[in-house]
Amino acid sequence: MNKRIIKLITLLMVSIIVSCNTPVTNDFTLVLLETSLGDIKLKLYDETPLHRDNFIKLIKSGFYEGVSFHRVIKDFMIQAGDPLTRPDSKNFPDSLQNYTIPAEFNSSLFHKKGALAAARQGNDVNPYMRSSGTQFYIVQGIKYTEEELNIAEQRINSQIKQGKFAKIIKETSDSLKLAGIAATDAEVQEIASIEMFKYLTSTPDFKLSTEERLAYTTIGGTPRLDGTYTVFGEVIEGLDIVDRIASEKTDASDRPLNNITILKTRIVRK
């Protein structure tokens, strides 16, 4: 390691990490989505309070009423929440880019069939994997064999590591700029690589739990998204409606040829 890099690392300040623990209760919030193809009832997880409270706020405001399912991929998921699909869309910004909330990954919450999760931009422009403030998807997925789950594990680990490295690069660059230290892209990459090495040698690989493997081999889902997209609820009634929406014919952009709209939403229990 050259002296220039050693000096930069010495000058680089360590960011302060704030941790917040939120108590979990069993009194889950239930939400009803009345769509043009039928009703879907959702349970919101208390383990993801930021996403839960944000979703409740949007439900109570009536935001989703009139919004369409704009991205539907059979055997994968159905996605809605884009404000640009509303009749009064000109009053809303791009919710993937301008309205986001911090990720809330939880190893016990995964992408089984019926999982409710937050959409987001890719790691290249979103290294912190922040969630869209309004766009969500419901998993349809498929059933997997044990061998396919082993392959999915490898893909998950690759995505987690790519996302981690992108985050370290951004944090390194931002910290150097904040400290008034000039550094080339190559120097930032070298410092980030050192930090990434520490992460790789101290952090075990992601592993699907026995519960996850059982779910993915019996009811199905989309395991490749685990650990990189926030799951914050699940369908408790209306999986047949999810299947029905997922079976609709779509165009080249995965948009249903026949508009599928969320007609009404409401909290049915809190």
Secondary structure, 3 states (H helix, E strand, C coil): CCHHHHHHHHHCCCCCCCCCCCCCCCCCEEEEEEECCEEEEEEECCCCHHHHHHHHHHHHHCCCCCCEEEEEECCCEEEECCHHHCCCHHHCCCCCCCCEECCCCCCCCCCECCEEEECCCCCCCCCCCCEECCCEEEECCECCCHHHHHHHHHHHHHHHHHHHHHHHHHHHHHHHHHCCCCCCHHHHHHHHHHHHHHHHHHCCCCCCCHHHHHHHHHCCECHHHCCCCCEEEEEEECHHHHHHHHCCCECCCCCECCCCEEEEEEEEEC
